[in-house]
């Protein structure tokens, strides 16, 4: 294999692993609920009722959580309890 192909495969692998960490999980939702957040469904942070690992959208809360993960020194995973610090945007 050529060096370019190796680098390409590494980039694709890294992107796949990093996007998997964005995917919603029941433990994230449970942590949010345990913190008193009314996260009843996936749509609390996602655009669709049942997001898939390969195709999902984030709403404003989800985008905030992703930014918060980066702000917290690229935390290993998103903690649903962080939503206690989330402020709804003014309408």
GIGI-V512671 format. One record per pair of residues at least 4 apart in sequence whose ideal C-beta (glycine too) atoms are under 7 Angstrom apart, sorted by the first residue. I is the first residue (numbers start at 0). J is the second residue. D is the distance in Angstrom with one decimal. If there is no record, write none. Layout:
BEGIN
i = [I;I]
j = [J;J]
d = [D;D]
END
This chain:
BEGIN
i = [0;0;2;3;4;5;6;7;8;9;10;11;12;13;14;15;19;20;21;22;22;23;23;23;23;23;23;25;26;27;27;27;28;28;28;29;29;30;30;30;30;31;31;31;31;31;32;32;34;34;34;34;36;36;36;38;38;39;40;41;41;41;41;42;43;44;44;44;44;44;45;45;45;45;45;45;46;46;46;47;47;50;51;57;57;57;59;59;60;60;60;61;62;63;63;64;64;64;65;66;67;67;68;68;68;69]
j = [4;5;6;7;8;9;10;11;12;13;14;15;16;17;18;19;52;76;65;50;52;27;28;41;44;45;50;29;30;31;77;79;32;38;79;33;79;34;78;79;80;36;38;79;80;82;36;38;79;80;82;83;79;82;83;43;79;43;48;45;48;49;50;48;60;57;58;60;61;64;50;55;56;57;58;61;56;57;58;55;56;55;55;61;62;65;63;88;64;82;85;65;66;67;85;68;77;81;69;70;71;81;73;74;77;73]
d = [4.7;5.8;6.4;6.3;6.4;6.5;6.4;6.4;6.2;6.3;6.4;6.3;6.4;6.2;6.1;6.5;6.0;6.1;6.0;6.9;4.9;6.0;6.9;5.5;6.4;6.0;5.7;6.0;6.3;6.6;5.6;4.4;6.4;5.2;6.0;6.1;7.0;6.4;5.8;3.6;4.9;4.0;4.1;3.1;6.6;5.1;6.3;5.9;6.7;4.0;6.8;5.3;6.8;4.6;6.8;4.1;6.6;6.7;6.7;4.8;6.1;6.2;5.7;5.9;6.4;6.5;6.3;4.7;3.7;6.1;4.5;5.7;6.5;6.2;6.6;5.7;3.5;6.8;5.6;6.4;6.5;3.5;6.0;3.0;4.9;6.5;6.3;6.3;6.5;7.0;6.2;6.5;6.4;6.1;5.6;6.5;5.1;6.4;6.9;6.1;6.1;5.2;6.9;5.0;5.2;5.9]
END
